[in-house]
Amino acid sequence: MSKKIVEDVSRENPDLLPTNLGSTCYRHTVLLVEKLRALGHDAYLMCKSPGEGQYTPPGFVSRPVRGLDGKLYVCSGVSHDAIWCDRKQFDTLASANEHDRPIYRKQQEPFWSFNPADGPRIVASPAWNEIAAEHWRNNNPPFVETSGPPIPGPGVPQPPSSIVFPSYGELGDDAFFRQMIGVPLQADMAHAGEALNDGSSVWFSRATYLLLVAKMREKMLGGPAIDPNAIVRDVREEWRAVLKLNHPGLEFPPF
């Protein structure tokens, strides 16, 4: 695999790179991904987040995606000049324009402008430069959704077009929080000879936060159904560990 594949796409679509607009660079990148897939390569567009250079295709709706570190990020568009291929990142266009207005060569920084009086029009050109893994950004995973723009890709359920927060009832209810946090926390602190205090709020807040995050991952990314009891039990293990540190030799009955 080499720069020749990019050059082939450029030759087959001779108007795209000389025009050098965000839309034409994006179109060239889509065609490159399609050609790579046809040749048996595992190729995808690259997700981009707000504030990064990107192209937002018509009809594209920002959506949550799972980043390279497993955390959630907002995908607000895709790279117009870089892709994923066979689990690696590549720059595939040089001097690519992310705007839908022509850009011109300028003699001073930033060395380009929208003013044709500053110099000749900048034309994009084929490239095939591997991006070193240490320069990958966690918020730039492959765009691998099953439907919707920019292009289809296999294997991952499509998240909703807008974030849907779980209801209080989906996290539990008053009885759940009292029985699963309030009662055992009060009992464990009494066992340690302590009364509920301002620090007790940490354990309620931590459990609620973890429940919320787990439920949102389930709803938006098609993750496994959450086990609220297991999440709260893990938090209880944490507060018991803190109480043991504060009271050496303290032991708790199993729960």
MIPA-152196 format. One record per residue (C-alpha): residue number from 1; x, y, z. Coordinates in nm, 4 decimals. Each point is the difference from the previous one (the first is absolute). Example, Ala and Ser with C-alpha at 12.3 -4.5 7.8 and 13.67 -1.06 7.14 Angstrom:
BEGIN
+-----+----------+----------+----------+
!  nr !        u !        v !        w !
+-----+----------+----------+----------+
!   1 !   1.2300 !  -0.4500 !   0.7800 !
!   2 !   0.1370 !   0.3440 !  -0.0660 !
+-----+----------+----------+----------+
//
This chain:
BEGIN
+-----+----------+----------+----------+
!  nr !        u !        v !        w !
+-----+----------+----------+----------+
!   1 !   0.0000 !   0.0000 !   0.0000 !
!   2 !   0.1371 !   0.3391 !  -0.0939 !
!   3 !  -0.0636 !   0.3515 !  -0.1194 !
!   4 !  -0.0878 !  -0.1468 !  -0.3405 !
!   5 !  -0.3519 !  -0.0889 !   0.1174 !
!   6 !  -0.0605 !   0.3641 !   0.0958 !
!   7 !   0.1394 !   0.1112 !  -0.3345 !
!   8 !  -0.2327 !  -0.2434 !  -0.1774 !
!   9 !  -0.3033 !   0.1566 !   0.1706 !
!  10 !   0.1244 !   0.3455 !  -0.0950 !
!  11 !   0.0516 !  -0.1007 !  -0.3621 !
!  12 !  -0.3453 !  -0.1611 !  -0.0193 !
!  13 !  -0.1594 !   0.3177 !   0.1430 !
!  14 !   0.2131 !   0.2786 !  -0.1502 !
!  15 !  -0.2117 !   0.2945 !   0.1174 !
!  16 !   0.0036 !  -0.0695 !   0.3749 !
!  17 !   0.3497 !   0.0934 !   0.1177 !
!  18 !   0.0547 !   0.3009 !  -0.2304 !
!  19 !  -0.3311 !   0.1420 !   0.1287 !
!  20 !   0.1265 !  -0.0602 !   0.3562 !
!  21 !  -0.3055 !   0.0810 !   0.2090 !
!  22 !  -0.1001 !  -0.1769 !   0.3180 !
!  23 !  -0.2774 !  -0.1793 !  -0.1868 !
!  24 !   0.2217 !  -0.1171 !  -0.2870 !
!  25 !   0.2785 !  -0.1164 !   0.2326 !
!  26 !  -0.2589 !  -0.1908 !   0.2025 !
!  27 !  -0.1388 !  -0.1558 !  -0.3183 !
!  28 !   0.3522 !  -0.1058 !  -0.1025 !
!  29 !   0.0553 !  -0.1563 !   0.3438 !
!  30 !  -0.3311 !  -0.1895 !  -0.0161 !
!  31 !   0.0929 !  -0.1380 !  -0.3433 !
!  32 !   0.3409 !  -0.1021 !   0.1336 !
!  33 !  -0.1564 !  -0.1905 !   0.2901 !
!  34 !  -0.2398 !  -0.1735 !  -0.2397 !
!  35 !   0.2894 !  -0.1007 !  -0.2290 !
!  36 !   0.2038 !  -0.1318 !   0.2931 !
!  37 !  -0.2947 !  -0.2064 !   0.1204 !
!  38 !  -0.0520 !  -0.1391 !  -0.3491 !
!  39 !   0.3645 !  -0.1129 !   0.0103 !
!  40 !  -0.0613 !  -0.1815 !   0.3287 !
!  41 !   0.1360 !   0.2583 !   0.2427 !
!  42 !  -0.1673 !   0.0934 !   0.3292 !
!  43 !  -0.0466 !   0.3710 !  -0.0741 !
!  44 !  -0.2109 !   0.2687 !   0.1709 !
!  45 !  -0.0403 !   0.3714 !   0.0229 !
!  46 !   0.1290 !   0.1635 !   0.3194 !
!  47 !  -0.2279 !   0.1628 !   0.2594 !
!  48 !   0.0691 !   0.3593 !   0.0994 !
!  49 !  -0.1139 !   0.2027 !   0.3005 !
!  50 !  -0.0977 !   0.3688 !   0.0295 !
!  51 !   0.2998 !   0.2315 !  -0.0355 !
!  52 !   0.1931 !  -0.2277 !  -0.2360 !
!  53 !   0.0425 !   0.0380 !  -0.3747 !
!  54 !  -0.2790 !  -0.2051 !  -0.1555 !
!  55 !  -0.2758 !  -0.0198 !  -0.2562 !
!  56 !  -0.3660 !  -0.0376 !   0.0996 !
!  57 !  -0.1877 !  -0.1776 !  -0.2807 !
!  58 !  -0.3566 !   0.1113 !  -0.0815 !
!  59 !  -0.2455 !  -0.1727 !   0.2319 !
!  60 !   0.2674 !  -0.1000 !   0.2477 !
!  61 !  -0.1123 !   0.0222 !   0.3637 !
!  62 !   0.2530 !   0.0226 !   0.2832 !
!  63 !   0.0015 !  -0.3172 !   0.2034 !
!  64 !   0.1829 !  -0.1676 !   0.2881 !
!  65 !   0.2751 !  -0.2457 !  -0.0911 !
!  66 !   0.2278 !  -0.2180 !   0.2058 !
!  67 !   0.3549 !   0.1352 !  -0.0212 !
!  68 !   0.3262 !  -0.1905 !  -0.0171 !
!  69 !   0.0177 !   0.0129 !   0.3808 !
!  70 !  -0.3513 !  -0.1403 !   0.0439 !
!  71 !  -0.1481 !   0.3344 !   0.1072 !
!  72 !  -0.2881 !   0.1810 !  -0.1705 !
!  73 !   0.0735 !   0.2883 !  -0.2386 !
!  74 !  -0.2122 !   0.2105 !  -0.2352 !
!  75 !   0.0472 !  -0.0734 !  -0.3702 !
!  76 !  -0.0953 !   0.3238 !  -0.1764 !
!  77 !   0.1422 !  -0.0872 !  -0.3421 !
!  78 !   0.2760 !  -0.1961 !  -0.1721 !
!  79 !   0.3486 !   0.0657 !  -0.1211 !
!  80 !   0.0098 !   0.1195 !  -0.3597 !
!  81 !   0.3636 !  -0.1054 !  -0.0498 !
!  82 !   0.0809 !  -0.2927 !   0.2327 !
!  83 !  -0.1361 !  -0.3528 !   0.0446 !
!  84 !   0.0307 !  -0.3235 !   0.1931 !
!  85 !   0.1277 !  -0.2945 !  -0.2022 !
!  86 !   0.0861 !  -0.3432 !   0.1368 !
!  87 !   0.0021 !   0.1399 !   0.3571 !
!  88 !   0.2418 !   0.2788 !  -0.0850 !
!  89 !  -0.0476 !   0.3704 !  -0.0719 !
!  90 !   0.1125 !   0.1650 !  -0.3238 !
!  91 !   0.0049 !   0.3533 !  -0.1353 !
!  92 !  -0.1262 !  -0.0374 !  -0.3554 !
!  93 !  -0.0036 !   0.3577 !  -0.1318 !
!  94 !   0.2519 !   0.2822 !   0.0179 !
!  95 !  -0.1100 !   0.3664 !   0.0112 !
!  96 !  -0.3639 !  -0.1089 !   0.0348 !
!  97 !  -0.2520 !   0.2772 !   0.0596 !
!  98 !  -0.2576 !  -0.0573 !   0.2770 !
!  99 !  -0.2070 !   0.3042 !  -0.1082 !
! 100 !  -0.2487 !   0.0262 !  -0.2841 !
! 101 !   0.1679 !   0.3154 !  -0.1288 !
! 102 !   0.3185 !  -0.0074 !  -0.2112 !
! 103 !   0.3244 !   0.0710 !   0.1843 !
! 104 !   0.3071 !   0.1797 !  -0.1344 !
! 105 !   0.3721 !  -0.0102 !   0.0724 !
! 106 !   0.1170 !   0.2764 !   0.2326 !
! 107 !   0.3587 !   0.1001 !   0.0721 !
! 108 !  -0.0521 !   0.0539 !   0.3733 !
! 109 !  -0.1471 !  -0.2244 !   0.2657 !
! 110 !  -0.2354 !  -0.1798 !  -0.0117 !
! 111 !   0.1178 !  -0.0179 !  -0.3652 !
! 112 !  -0.3522 !  -0.0164 !  -0.1388 !
! 113 !  -0.3006 !   0.2303 !  -0.0279 !
! 114 !  -0.3351 !   0.0386 !  -0.1751 !
! 115 !   0.1332 !   0.2995 !  -0.1950 !
! 116 !   0.1015 !  -0.0801 !  -0.3599 !
! 117 !   0.2238 !   0.3071 !   0.0032 !
! 118 !   0.2340 !  -0.1724 !   0.2471 !
! 119 !   0.1253 !  -0.2603 !  -0.2460 !
! 120 !  -0.0854 !  -0.3022 !  -0.2135 !
! 121 !  -0.2830 !  -0.2337 !   0.0882 !
! 122 !   0.1061 !  -0.2925 !   0.2209 !
! 123 !  -0.0616 !  -0.3409 !  -0.1541 !
! 124 !  -0.0219 !  -0.3232 !   0.2006 !
! 125 !   0.2242 !  -0.2906 !  -0.0961 !
! 126 !   0.0086 !  -0.3758 !   0.0740 !
! 127 !   0.1940 !  -0.1218 !   0.3041 !
! 128 !   0.0441 !  -0.3222 !   0.1948 !
! 129 !   0.1746 !   0.0793 !   0.3274 !
! 130 !  -0.0464 !  -0.2265 !   0.2995 !
! 131 !  -0.0769 !   0.1891 !   0.3216 !
! 132 !   0.2077 !  -0.1306 !   0.2900 !
! 133 !  -0.2124 !  -0.1572 !   0.2743 !
! 134 !   0.1342 !   0.2410 !   0.2619 !
! 135 !  -0.1704 !   0.2814 !  -0.1932 !
! 136 !  -0.3429 !  -0.1658 !  -0.0115 !
! 137 !  -0.2740 !   0.1850 !   0.1863 !
! 138 !  -0.2417 !  -0.1974 !   0.2141 !
! 139 !  -0.2957 !   0.1933 !  -0.1444 !
! 140 !   0.0802 !  -0.1065 !  -0.3601 !
! 141 !  -0.1239 !  -0.3613 !  -0.0243 !
! 142 !  -0.1038 !  -0.1547 !  -0.3312 !
! 143 !  -0.3479 !   0.0966 !  -0.1198 !
! 144 !  -0.1566 !  -0.3465 !  -0.0033 !
! 145 !  -0.3744 !   0.0539 !   0.0232 !
! 146 !  -0.2442 !  -0.2175 !  -0.1892 !
! 147 !  -0.2017 !   0.2768 !  -0.1636 !
! 148 !  -0.0199 !   0.3704 !  -0.0668 !
! 149 !   0.2635 !   0.2313 !  -0.1438 !
! 150 !   0.2877 !   0.0118 !  -0.0604 !
! 151 !   0.0224 !  -0.3643 !  -0.1242 !
! 152 !  -0.1174 !  -0.3350 !   0.1350 !
! 153 !   0.2225 !  -0.2299 !   0.1999 !
! 154 !  -0.0601 !  -0.3337 !   0.1717 !
! 155 !  -0.0234 !  -0.1097 !   0.3547 !
! 156 !  -0.1141 !   0.2766 !   0.2353 !
! 157 !  -0.3594 !   0.0978 !   0.0876 !
! 158 !  -0.0897 !   0.3572 !  -0.0904 !
! 159 !  -0.0317 !   0.2273 !   0.3048 !
! 160 !  -0.3017 !   0.2309 !   0.0177 !
! 161 !   0.0261 !   0.3351 !  -0.1779 !
! 162 !  -0.0395 !   0.1783 !   0.3322 !
! 163 !   0.0977 !  -0.0871 !   0.3549 !
! 164 !  -0.2873 !  -0.1535 !   0.1956 !
! 165 !   0.0552 !   0.0118 !   0.3748 !
! 166 !  -0.1396 !  -0.2845 !   0.2090 !
! 167 !  -0.2815 !   0.0779 !   0.2381 !
! 168 !   0.0398 !  -0.0145 !   0.3765 !
! 169 !  -0.2094 !  -0.3143 !  -0.0058 !
! 170 !   0.2435 !  -0.1692 !  -0.2395 !
! 171 !   0.2843 !   0.0577 !   0.2462 !
! 172 !  -0.2062 !  -0.1241 !   0.2934 !
! 173 !  -0.2560 !   0.1723 !   0.2193 !
! 174 !  -0.0225 !   0.1373 !   0.3511 !
! 175 !  -0.0428 !  -0.3461 !   0.1466 !
! 176 !   0.3010 !  -0.1337 !  -0.1973 !
! 177 !   0.2353 !   0.2759 !   0.1154 !
! 178 !  -0.1152 !  -0.0273 !   0.3613 !
! 179 !   0.0271 !  -0.3781 !   0.0071 !
! 180 !   0.3200 !  -0.0370 !  -0.2051 !
! 181 !   0.1966 !   0.3043 !   0.1236 !
! 182 !  -0.1655 !   0.1709 !   0.2956 !
! 183 !  -0.0600 !  -0.3056 !   0.2190 !
! 184 !   0.3342 !  -0.1780 !  -0.0588 !
! 185 !   0.2025 !   0.3224 !   0.0224 !
! 186 !  -0.1594 !   0.0904 !   0.3313 !
! 187 !   0.0537 !  -0.3546 !   0.1286 !
! 188 !   0.3658 !  -0.0154 !  -0.1086 !
! 189 !   0.0803 !   0.3382 !   0.1513 !
! 190 !  -0.1702 !  -0.0964 !   0.3265 !
! 191 !   0.2035 !  -0.3225 !  -0.0024 !
! 192 !   0.3126 !   0.2189 !  -0.0247 !
! 193 !  -0.1217 !   0.2215 !   0.2822 !
! 194 !  -0.0709 !   0.2949 !  -0.2249 !
! 195 !  -0.3147 !   0.1988 !  -0.0802 !
! 196 !  -0.1092 !   0.1159 !  -0.3441 !
! 197 !   0.1827 !   0.3236 !  -0.0843 !
! 198 !   0.0726 !   0.2363 !  -0.2876 !
! 199 !   0.2326 !  -0.2590 !  -0.1573 !
! 200 !  -0.2888 !  -0.2444 !  -0.0260 !
! 201 !  -0.1339 !   0.1999 !  -0.2943 !
! 202 !   0.2971 !  -0.1217 !  -0.2061 !
! 203 !  -0.1280 !  -0.3564 !  -0.0054 !
! 204 !  -0.3509 !   0.0967 !  -0.1066 !
! 205 !   0.1415 !   0.2266 !  -0.2725 !
! 206 !   0.2528 !  -0.2553 !  -0.1234 !
! 207 !  -0.2555 !  -0.2779 !  -0.0296 !
! 208 !  -0.2478 !   0.2268 !  -0.1796 !
! 209 !   0.2674 !   0.1186 !  -0.2447 !
! 210 !   0.1135 !  -0.3533 !  -0.0821 !
! 211 !  -0.3582 !  -0.1122 !  -0.0504 !
! 212 !  -0.0658 !   0.2945 !  -0.2335 !
! 213 !   0.3100 !  -0.0605 !  -0.2123 !
! 214 !  -0.0668 !  -0.3728 !  -0.0278 !
! 215 !  -0.3627 !   0.0549 !  -0.0990 !
! 216 !   0.0957 !   0.2591 !  -0.2660 !
! 217 !   0.2563 !  -0.2378 !  -0.1492 !
! 218 !  -0.2662 !  -0.2695 !  -0.0116 !
! 219 !  -0.2544 !   0.2296 !  -0.1694 !
! 220 !   0.2307 !   0.1763 !  -0.2477 !
! 221 !   0.2621 !  -0.2590 !  -0.0879 !
! 222 !  -0.1947 !  -0.3205 !   0.0287 !
! 223 !   0.2087 !  -0.1192 !   0.2923 !
! 224 !  -0.1006 !  -0.2802 !   0.2367 !
! 225 !  -0.2943 !   0.0562 !   0.2329 !
! 226 !   0.1246 !   0.1495 !   0.3238 !
! 227 !  -0.0202 !  -0.1743 !   0.3372 !
! 228 !  -0.0821 !   0.2816 !   0.2454 !
! 229 !   0.0511 !  -0.2283 !   0.2997 !
! 230 !   0.3535 !  -0.0894 !  -0.1135 !
! 231 !   0.0904 !   0.3658 !  -0.0535 !
! 232 !  -0.1183 !   0.0945 !   0.3488 !
! 233 !   0.1760 !  -0.3009 !   0.1547 !
! 234 !   0.3284 !   0.1196 !  -0.1538 !
! 235 !  -0.0515 !   0.3424 !   0.1574 !
! 236 !  -0.0746 !  -0.1650 !   0.3348 !
! 237 !   0.3323 !  -0.1854 !  -0.0260 !
! 238 !   0.1678 !   0.3396 !  -0.0445 !
! 239 !  -0.1551 !   0.1635 !   0.3052 !
! 240 !   0.0738 !  -0.3088 !   0.2101 !
! 241 !   0.3652 !   0.0208 !  -0.1120 !
! 242 !   0.0148 !   0.3639 !   0.1124 !
! 243 !  -0.1534 !  -0.0842 !   0.3368 !
! 244 !   0.2558 !  -0.2797 !   0.0468 !
! 245 !   0.2822 !   0.2441 !  -0.0687 !
! 246 !  -0.1404 !   0.2350 !   0.2621 !
! 247 !  -0.0466 !  -0.2834 !   0.2504 !
! 248 !   0.2846 !  -0.2534 !  -0.0215 !
! 249 !  -0.1129 !  -0.3526 !   0.0834 !
! 250 !  -0.3632 !   0.0700 !  -0.0824 !
! 251 !  -0.1802 !  -0.2861 !  -0.1743 !
! 252 !  -0.3442 !  -0.0063 !  -0.1608 !
! 253 !  -0.2387 !  -0.2898 !  -0.0421 !
! 254 !  -0.0469 !  -0.1114 !  -0.3602 !
! 255 !  -0.2927 !   0.1382 !  -0.1940 !
+-----+----------+----------+----------+
//
